[in-house]
Amino acid sequence: MWTRQGLVRVRARAVRQGIWFRALSRVERGVFDLTVRCVERIRSGVLAGMVSGIVDKLLRALKPSFLETAMRVGGEIADEVSEIALGWGNAGASSWRRDLGFARFLGVIAVNG
């Protein structure tokens, strides 16, 4: 069952990542906020079902997309590869860190591989 602290953490994460207003309707936000304000621990099965549906919707929206994950991983790999190539004397390798296409390519390979 959901507690007030757990719901507050989910809400804070959703607000911080800009998902709170995009993913939820006004009614869903209202139900969630009133639950946090009025209930320490959810005991009602109906309310628990509604809040669980809202939390599931938020958690699905918070999951990073494949491209976001590939770009993050690829950027890290591009930095490492660039550093190695610079160590070998390749002066043009410093621009690899800023090349988004290169980072995307490396990230897709790493995530799929």
N, C-alpha and C positions, 0 to 999 in steps of 0.2 A: 504494500500500500504506500501511497505517496504521503510524505510529511511536508510541513511548511518549508523546512530548510531545503529539501530536495527540489521543491517547486521554485523556490527563490533562486537557487543555483541555475536551474534550466532557464528561467526568465532572464537572469543577468547575462548568461552566455548568448542568448538569442538577441537581446538588445545590443550587446557589445558587437556582435557580428552583423547587425542590421537586418536581421531576419524577422524580428518581432512584429513589425508593422506590415511587412510584405507577405509573410506566410499566413497570418491569422486575420480573420475578420474581426470587426468591432465586437460582435457578440462573443466570439471565442476569447478575445482578450479580456472582456468583462467577466466572463465566467471564471477564467483563470485568476484574475486579480481579486475577485470577491472570495474565491476559495482560499487564496493566500491570506487575505485579511481576516477571514472569519473562522477558519478551521485549522486546528493544530495538526490533526490527523484525519484523513478522509475515512469515514465509516460507512457511508451510504454507497451501495453498489451502483446506483444510477449516476451519482456524482463522480465516483471513481472511474466509471466507464467513459463519461464525458471528458474528464481531465486526462485520462490515459490517451484518448484519441487526439486531444490537443497536443500533449507532450510528444506523441508519435509523429505528428505532423511537423512539430518543431525540430525534432531530432533528424527526420528525413531531410529537412531543409538545411540543417547545419552540416550534414555530411559533405565533405569537399567533393567536387566533381572530378572526373578522371583527368580532364585537362589541367585543373588547378594542381592536382597531385603531381602530374607529369612535369608541369612548369617548375614546381618547387624542387622536386628531385633533380630535374635536368639542370636547374640553375646551380645547385650544389656540385653536380658532376662537372659542369662547364668551368666552374671556378677551379676545381682540382686539376682538370686537364690543362687549362690555361697556365696554371702555376708550374706544372711539370714541363710543358712546352717552353715556357720562358726560361726554365732552368737548363734546358737543352740548347738555348740560344736562339729560339724562334722569336724574333722581335714582334712579329705581327700577332702573336698569340694573346696579347693583352686585350685585343678587341673581341676575342671570343666570349669573354665574360658578359658583354653587353648585347651579344647577338641572340635575340629571342628565338629565332628559328633554330639555331644550333642547340639552345637549351631545350626547346620543345622536342627536337629530334632525340637528343640523349635521354630525356625524361620518358618519352614513349617507349623507347627501347628498354630502359631500365624497369619501368613498371610492368611491361608486358613480358619481359624476359624471365 
